[in-house]
Amino acid sequence: MAAGMMGVIWRYRGFIFGSVKREFQSRYRNSLLGAAWTILNPLAMIVVYTVIFSQIMRTRLPGSDNDLAYSIYLCAGVLTWGLFAEITGRAQNVFLEHANLIKKISFPRLCLPVIVVLNASINFLIIFSLFLIFLILTGNFPGLSLLGMLPVLLIQILFSIGLGMVLGVLNVFFRDVGQFFAVLLQFWFWFTPVVYTMKVLPLAVQPYLAWNPMTPLILAYQDILVHALWPNWSSLLFPLICALLLCLFGLRLFRQRVGEMVDEL
């Protein structure tokens, strides 16, 4: 099944890359700042959280005397969380947004989630590259442990698009799904150690965060970028299983409902 799906995607690679290029260009057409808007939103969030937590609330990263450690900790969480939020947010509406295209043109509908992932990945690479330049200039580059981000990113992308596909199909039939997930995403953010560390939580609460698949992923990014450590690979088994199950369920749900979806759009 996976080989067949990859074969279809490869045959329609021209359509996929053309769509990615058009969407990227249309997003910043007639915009004075252009792609800078990709940077400004997470940058504003990081500045706000840094001011609130490190200045007003006097939050410091436990066990670190580096003045920039908390800002790097925030960036590690906020930027990678932004990738998750963008993929799931775009994927849940991808079939609705391309309703006219789906009705008029015959093409594999699975190309649409691939386009979502590629667009979100490009945006992430733009801002993360600037973040890496910042780490280099400030002497905080993590070294070879940065390579540990690649498998962590792969697991996160699989988890994000798997969840996004499930939401995308359901949202075609039940339009409240998208609204509900937007609210859930806000709570999910605060139940993930992005702006706080696990150590500040009561011991009774910490085990519950382990059931959040995003927790070990965010912790892995923070270990790499803040402490220059390789991820705890065993902790990534749970989000990997969740990612694979969501992808399989999303594909099955899509195959079962793809015919009905056209009528509902």
C-alpha positions in Angstrom: 0.0 0.0 0.0 2.8 2.4 0.9 4.7 1.6 -2.3 1.6 2.2 -4.4 0.9 5.5 -2.6 4.5 6.6 -3.2 4.3 5.6 -6.8 1.2 7.8 -7.3 2.8 10.7 -5.6 5.9 10.4 -7.7 3.9 10.3 -11.0 2.1 13.5 -10.0 5.2 15.2 -8.6 4.9 18.0 -11.2 1.4 18.8 -10.0 2.5 18.7 -6.4 5.6 20.9 -6.8 3.7 23.3 -9.1 0.9 23.6 -6.5 3.5 24.3 -3.7 5.2 27.0 -5.8 1.9 28.7 -6.7 0.7 28.6 -3.1 3.9 30.0 -1.8 3.9 32.8 -4.4 0.2 33.7 -3.9 0.6 33.9 -0.1 3.1 36.8 -0.4 1.9 38.4 -3.6 1.1 42.1 -3.1 2.7 42.0 0.3 5.4 44.5 1.1 7.2 42.2 3.6 6.6 39.0 1.7 8.1 35.9 3.3 9.0 38.0 6.3 5.5 37.4 7.6 6.5 33.7 8.1 9.1 34.9 10.6 7.2 37.7 12.3 4.3 35.6 13.8 6.5 33.1 15.8 9.0 35.8 16.5 6.3 38.0 18.1 5.2 35.0 20.2 8.7 34.2 21.4 9.3 37.9 22.3 6.0 38.0 24.3 6.7 34.8 26.2 10.3 35.7 26.8 9.3 39.1 28.3 6.4 37.6 30.4 8.2 34.6 31.7 11.9 35.6 31.9 11.5 39.3 32.8 8.1 39.7 34.5 7.9 36.3 36.2 11.7 36.0 36.6 11.7 32.5 35.0 15.1 30.9 34.4 15.9 27.6 32.9 16.8 25.2 35.8 20.4 24.1 35.9 21.6 26.6 33.4 23.5 29.9 33.9 23.2 30.9 30.2 21.2 34.1 29.9 20.0 33.0 26.5 19.0 29.4 27.6 15.4 30.2 28.2 15.0 32.0 24.9 16.5 29.1 23.1 14.2 26.7 25.1 11.2 28.8 24.0 12.3 28.8 20.3 12.9 25.1 20.3 9.3 24.6 21.5 7.5 27.4 19.8 9.0 26.9 16.3 8.4 23.1 16.2 5.0 23.5 17.7 4.2 26.0 15.0 5.0 23.3 12.4 2.6 20.9 14.0 -0.1 23.5 14.3 0.3 24.6 10.7 0.2 21.1 9.2 -2.9 20.0 11.3 -4.6 23.3 10.8 -4.2 23.3 7.0 -4.9 19.6 6.6 -8.2 19.8 8.4 -9.5 22.2 5.8 -7.5 21.0 2.8 -10.4 19.2 1.1 -12.8 22.1 1.7 -10.4 24.7 0.4 -9.8 22.7 -2.8 -13.4 21.7 -3.4 -13.6 23.3 -6.8 -10.4 21.6 -7.9 -11.5 18.2 -6.6 -14.8 18.5 -8.5 -13.3 19.7 -11.8 -10.0 17.9 -12.2 -9.2 14.2 -11.9 -6.1 13.7 -9.8 -5.1 11.6 -6.7 -6.7 13.4 -3.7 -3.8 12.2 -1.5 -1.6 14.8 -3.3 -3.4 17.5 -1.3 -2.0 16.4 2.2 1.5 16.1 0.6 1.2 19.7 -0.6 0.2 20.8 2.9 3.3 19.1 4.4 5.6 20.6 1.8 4.3 24.1 2.2 4.5 23.9 6.0 8.0 22.4 5.8 9.2 25.3 3.6 7.9 27.9 6.0 9.5 26.0 8.9 12.9 25.7 7.1 12.9 29.5 6.5 12.5 30.5 10.1 14.5 27.6 11.5 17.5 28.5 9.3 17.5 32.0 10.8 17.3 30.5 14.3 20.3 28.3 13.5 22.2 31.5 12.4 21.3 33.0 15.7 22.6 30.0 17.6 25.9 30.1 15.6 26.4 33.9 16.2 25.8 33.5 19.9 28.0 30.5 20.3 25.1 28.1 21.2 25.1 25.8 18.2 24.4 22.3 19.4 26.9 20.6 17.1 26.4 17.0 15.8 23.5 16.4 18.0 21.5 18.7 15.7 21.3 15.6 13.3 19.1 14.0 16.0 16.3 16.5 14.9 15.8 14.7 11.6 14.1 11.5 13.0 12.2 13.6 15.5 10.9 15.9 12.7 9.9 12.9 10.7 7.9 11.4 13.5 6.3 14.8 14.2 5.4 15.3 10.5 3.9 11.8 10.3 1.9 12.4 13.5 0.7 15.8 12.2 -0.4 14.7 8.8 -2.0 11.5 10.1 -4.1 13.5 12.6 -4.7 16.2 9.9 -6.0 13.7 7.4 -8.4 12.2 10.0 -9.6 15.7 10.8 -9.8 16.7 7.1 -12.1 13.8 6.2 -14.3 14.3 9.2 -14.5 18.0 8.6 -16.0 17.5 5.2 -19.0 15.7 6.9 -19.1 17.5 10.2 -18.0 21.1 9.9 -17.8 21.6 13.7 -14.7 19.4 13.7 -12.5 22.2 12.5 -13.9 24.7 15.1 -13.5 22.1 17.9 -9.9 21.3 17.0 -9.0 25.0 16.9 -10.1 25.3 20.5 -8.5 22.0 21.5 -5.2 23.1 20.0 -5.0 26.0 22.4 -5.5 23.8 25.4 -3.1 21.2 23.8 -0.4 23.9 23.6 -0.5 24.6 27.3 -0.5 20.9 28.2 2.8 20.6 26.3 6.1 21.8 28.0 6.7 24.6 25.4 7.0 27.7 27.7 7.5 25.9 31.0 9.7 22.9 32.1 8.4 19.6 33.4 10.2 20.3 36.7 7.9 23.2 37.6 4.9 20.9 37.5 3.7 19.0 40.6 4.9 15.4 40.6 1.3 14.1 40.5 0.7 15.9 37.2 3.9 15.0 35.3 2.9 11.4 34.4 -0.3 12.7 32.7 1.8 14.8 30.3 3.6 11.7 29.2 0.3 10.6 27.5 0.6 13.7 25.3 2.4 12.5 22.1 3.8 16.0 21.6 5.5 16.1 25.0 8.4 13.7 24.1 8.8 15.3 20.7 9.1 18.9 22.2 11.4 17.6 25.0 13.7 16.0 22.3 14.0 19.3 20.5 14.8 21.1 23.7 17.5 18.5 24.7 19.1 19.0 21.3 19.0 22.7 21.0 19.4 23.8 24.6 21.6 21.1 26.1 23.3 19.8 22.9 22.1 16.2 23.8 20.9 13.4 21.6 17.2 12.6 22.0 16.1 9.9 24.4 15.1 7.5 21.6 13.0 5.2 23.8 10.8 8.1 24.7 10.0 8.6 21.0 8.4 5.2 20.7 5.0 6.3 21.9 4.6 9.3 19.5 6.0 7.0 16.7 3.3 4.4 17.3 0.6 7.2 17.5 1.9 8.6 14.2 1.8 5.3 12.4 -1.7 4.4 13.7 -3.0 7.8 12.8 -1.6 7.6 9.3 -3.0 4.1 8.7 -6.4 5.2 10.1 -6.4 8.4 8.1 -5.6 6.5 4.9 -8.3 3.9 5.6 -10.9 6.6 6.4 -10.0 8.5 3.3 -10.3 5.5 1.0 -13.7 4.6 2.5 -15.1 8.1 2.2 -13.4 9.6 -0.8 -16.4 9.0 -3.0 -18.9 10.5 -0.6 -16.6 13.5 0.0 -17.1 14.8 -3.5 -20.9 14.9 -3.0 -20.5 16.7 0.4 -18.1 19.4 -0.9 
